[in-house]
Structures are given as C-alpha cells and as structure tokens.
Amino acid sequence: MVVMNATPGTIDLITLEVIQQFIIASVREMRATMIKTAHSSIIYEGLDFSCALLDADAQLLGQSESSPAHVIPLPSQVRQAREFFSGVLEPGDVILVNDPYTSGTHLNDVAMIVPFHVDNELTAFVATRAHWGDVGGMYPGSISGRATEIFQEGLRIPFVKVYRGGVPVPGILDLIFANVRGREDREGDFHAMLACCHTAQIRLKELIARFGVATVRAGMRMLLDRSEQRMRAAIARIAPGTYYYEDYLDSDNIGTRPVLVCVAVTVAGSELQIDFAGSSPQVRGPVNCSLAVSATGAFVALKALLDPQGHINQGAFRPVTVSAPEGTVTNAQFPAAVGGFSEMRRRIESLVTGALAAAAPMNVAGDHKGASNHTYISSEASGRRRTTIFYEYPAGGTGGFLEHDGADAMRAWDEGDFSSIQPAEIVEHEHALLIESCELRTDSGGGGVHRGGLGLRRVVRLLANEGTFSELSDRNILQPFGVCGGGAGEPNRFVVLRDGIEIEPSDIPGKVSGFPLRRDDAVVMESAGGGGYADPLERLTSLVARDVREGYVSRRHAEECYGVVIRDDATVDEDATAKARARRRAGRTALTVIAAANDEFIDGRRMCSIAASTLQRLGADEGAAIEFVSLRGAPLRAWIKVSNGIADGCVPLGPKGCAILAVAEGQSVEVRLLQGRRAAAKSSA
C-alpha cells in the first residue's frame, strides 16, 4: 500500500490523473451495478438513471455516462440536504428525496444521497438518481400531459433519512411503497440504488487507502480548478456583450397558446451570466421547472458548445451564474406541476444555443427533437397477473451542423447514454403489447446543406382487453428549428389507431392523460426530425439523390425542399434542378426592417406586423406562425398580425428582435411560414 499526503499544488500530474480515472471508473462501476441489480426495464434496458460522486462541499466530481438532467442539479440538492439536517450526517445514513422544489427534477426521478466519512469526518457524497416507473398520481406512470398541480403527479418525498447509522428507519419505506403502483419493481429498484451507492463507498475506501485522505482531497480540489480554467479560457474566446434569444413551448395546457421563454447571455471576460427574465409566468400545465433545472439546461448547452472534450465536474460551471424570476416557468414555485421538466430543459438548451449562435455560428447545430416524449401505456399482463406500465421515450433526429447531417433516431448530445427505444423482445415479454413496426420517418429531417436527422415511427399495439395511454411531449406544434438558413424538422406526433382510423387522444397535441385503450388499439409514436444547417438549395444534388434512393427523402420532398428533380431511375435531372432552384430562390419573401422602439408581444407571442398586401404575398392567414431566417444562427419566430400603418414589404422589429437577427433598419430579412403539424398519411390497421 502506498500512502501519500499532500496539500493543493503539490500533487504530481500522474497522481492527479490516477485520481481522476479512479473517480471515472468508480461511477462507471456504480452504473454497472445498477444495471445488473435493478428490477424494472426502465432502468436495466431504458438506462433512465444516473450516478455521481461529490466532495464534502457537494461539488460534483464525476458522473457516469448518465443524463445531465439527473446529475447537474445534484450539487444544489445535496447542499440543501446537508442544510436541512443541519450538518448532522453520520456514517450509514441514507437520504431519499424527489422534491422538485429542492433542486429535484420531477417526482419520478428519486435521488438517493449517501454521505461518505473517513474517521467520522465527512469526506464525500455518493449519489444516484433513478426514474421510478410510478410514484402514484392520477394515472399509471404518474407523468401525464394534462396535470395542473404537483399533487396529481404522485408522492412528493421531502428530504428524509430512510436509514440512520446503517439501520432502516421504521415505517418510512412502507409509507413510500404503499403509495406507488408496481411495488415489487419500486422496492427492487430502491435496493439496486443502495447497492450502487455501496459499490462507490468501497471504491472510495480503496482510493483513500492507496493515497491517503489529504492527497485525495487535494486532488479533488485540483481537478475542479483545472476544469474551471478550461471553461474560463473557452468563455474568454467569445466576443464580450449580451446575446438574446427567445423560444416557445407548444402549450400552456389551457389551450394551444404557446409559452414564451427568454434568455439574455452576458459574456464579460472569462465569466458568463444567464438571465431568464421575461419568460412566461408558471403555467397550469406540467412544463414548469425549478431554477436548478434551468441552470442544468444552460450548463449542458455551454459545455457542449464551448468545451465538449473536458471533464464534467463542478469546476466547469464556476464561471457561470444563472438567474430567473421566481414564479416563472424557469423558476416555478409550489404547487406547479413539473412532470415535463425535460421539455423546459430542452427549450432552455435551445435558448442558450440560439443566443450564442450569432457569436459562434460555426459551432451550432440545428435543434433536435426538443422533448423527452414520455410515453406510458398500462396493460394487464396475463402471464404476470398484474397491471404493468410500459414507459418509453422515443429518440428523434439531431440537428445538422457544419460538417455533417444530423443523426437519425439517436439520443442527442444533451441526453446521456439512454436507450433510444427498448428491444421489442423485452417489451413483449413484460407487457401485453406488440411492437408492430419501427422505422425511420421519411422526410422528417429539416432541409439544409446538411439536413437534420430523421425521427422514427413506432407502432405499439395493445393485446390486453383494456389499458391507458398517457403522453407528455413538446414540439408537437412548433417544429425544431434549423440554423444558418436551414429548415425546420417535422414535429413530434402521437395518435391512437383504432379500426384503421387515427384518433387524436387529446385536444392539445402531445399532452395526453389516461386515454382509455381497447384491445387491438395501437399507439403511434412519431418523433421529430432535427433542424437543418444552412440553405437547403445549396445541398449537393448527389446527396439528395442518395437520400431518395435510401428512403430518407421522398422524390416530392426532394423537389419541394431542395429544388432537386429526381428522374424515375433515381438520377438527378441537372437542367430541371437548376431551373427549380432558381424558381425557389426567386419565390422567397424578404421584408425590409423598420426599427421600432419596442418589441411587440400579445398574449406572450411575438407579433410580426405587416400590411395586408404583404400577407397576401406570403399566402398566409393572419395569426399564422412565421420565422425570420438568420444566416448567422437560429431563426426568430413570431405570429402574423395585419396592420394598416405599415408599408408593403416592411416589418417593424424592436431592439431585441434586431439584436437576435443582427439586423438594422433598412436591411432585409427573409420570412417563411412554419408548417406546424402537417397532416400525415393515415396508416391502415
């Protein structure tokens, strides 16, 4: 055994790297333990859990290949847990919590926090967060699109010690498991979480036995400092200033009125401030989130944009501060429903990416599917003689970027190592369901020099006599945006197929709660395609022809989107293509900017005020959604309003609108209609 003692700054780089790799190996072994011991397929197949190690000050040291949405809020939650128990944390204590208002996510994500002591001195924290398939609530699976308050989403667990000094606290776990569906799986997953944390404690003991506690603590500090320096250097390369962007969620759960989310990103030297002021007040729907989740979305976007190769730990986040007014969708307060926190997190990632796109257009990509696509189907499994809950979150396309097309039906850069979908064999073994088909969704990727990746189409048929279907998703109305002139991807879409007829399970697309299913009903899941990168009319015709041959793009879409005419033998008609592209360029609408004193919003929607003659030229109706195309980054979205006081071909833009698009009075900006939810061809039974 080698024992070393050190103070900060005296550890050699080899020892420091050994400590770094030991931390990484430990969280990966935690992950392996969880997969091998969990009871529910949500964890051992869907991989919907995360593992982390933190120091005594609750600073993140390392995470497994896990969801950043699970891990990045943990430091704040661990600090709050320590304060809640007034620092009285003993060896053998185990804390359980799922409270979203104390830096949690949603109620299904249950966190386990275990303090680690050396000679009775707090030295580190071991933590894991796992998605429990059900935590009570009004419908199987707990998450539902039409929840309006936290009480409808399940059992809320505040900071509670379920073990004290290594001994279970009587009654606490019985109370929890009595209020969830599928108790057997929930108990099994709880003990898998315990085993996962126990694995990390063993490895930490080995690390300290090898190097000594002083060296390990010093190494932890140095690793955090090193990551901080990398991130500061990356921020310092951005031009100083304040960058704005705004985006929308589909609905406030009352109707289909979109929900506005705003951001201002201020770069000052090697520090960065992110402010979500101006965002919508918290809504009745389940798309609110805590400030910790908003910070998570911001951190994930920044890490991916500025320092994707560096280690993920608390040091990387030190140069960044995040703020949001209380009572808004980005800092929701009790009793707001938060089941769709991931939908808001993804909007925040899009916001931060959109804001910085003008500063670094070479680094950005088109928007991805933009939602978790929480899909729940309950059914009576005759073989197991109990109701089971199928939970899946189908992946979609990722955005095109400078060097390449987006990926098809893949987990995006912000999601961790989740499964895209569960294997059909597992689903059909565990549930009274049939995976009838699963395929890529033709034409779903946004057009561009590099197109967005395709979403998927998956049909799941009910074999039991009855069941229920719940969905919590976004980007079902407003499409994932393209960047630098790229086109939007197709939106997410979820319907029920009954006797060959498509049924809308909710009057708000993507927001479904306990829709009753009959035998042979099929749930059709269509995930969104990614946004494109740069002008689709500049895409190589050979690439369009290849996409048509391989079924990624239809011949009709090749001409409508890319201006490429494909012959019957799947070759390009170059002469017809040149003419088609010229017509499409000439048919674009550009408006002249009039600098306005203020940006115009009505009911939380940005207005695009134009003359009636301009509206006629666009071929649109008043109230239609449009986007102002930015060749430097993300587009600006708005809704058409006819105004008599505006000259034909002109559009007023306020200070933020001009800043987002980087345009000034007298300059022109292209405007194009958003298609929204296109009518898809109906499938037969």
ABEGO torsion letter per residue (X at the ends): XBBBBBBBGABBAAAAAAAAAAAAAAAAAAAAAAAAABABAAAAAAGBBBBBBBBAAGBBABBBBBBAAAAAAAAAAAAAAAAAAGGBBBBGBBBBBABAABGBBBAABBBBBBBBBBGGBBABBBBBBBBBABAEEABBGGBBAABABAAAAEBBBBBBBABBGGBBBBGAAAAAAAABBGAAAAAAAAAAAAAAAAAAAAAAAAAAAAAEAAAAAAAAAAAAAAAAAAAAAAAAABBBEBBBBBBBBABAGABABBBBBBBBBBBBEABBBBBABGBBBBBABAABBBAAAAAAAAAAAAAAAABAABBBBAAAAAABBBBBBBGBAABBBOABBAAAAAAAAAAAAAAAAAAAAAABAAABBBBBAGBAGBBBBBBBBAAAGBBBBBBBBBBBBBBBBAABBBBBGBBBAAAEBBBABBBAAAAAAABBBBBABBBBBBGABBBEABBBBBBBBBBBBBABABBBBBBBBBGAABBBBBBGGBBBBBBBBBBBBBGGBBBBABABBGBBBGBBBBBGBBBBBBBBBBBBBEBAAABBAAAAAAAAAAGABBAAAAAAAAGBBBBAAGBBBAAAAAAAAAAAAAABBBBBBBBBABBBBBGGBBBBBBBAAAAAAAGBBBGBBBBBBBAABBBBBBBBBBBAABBBGBBBBBAAAAAAAGBBBGBBBBBBBBAEBBBBBBBBX
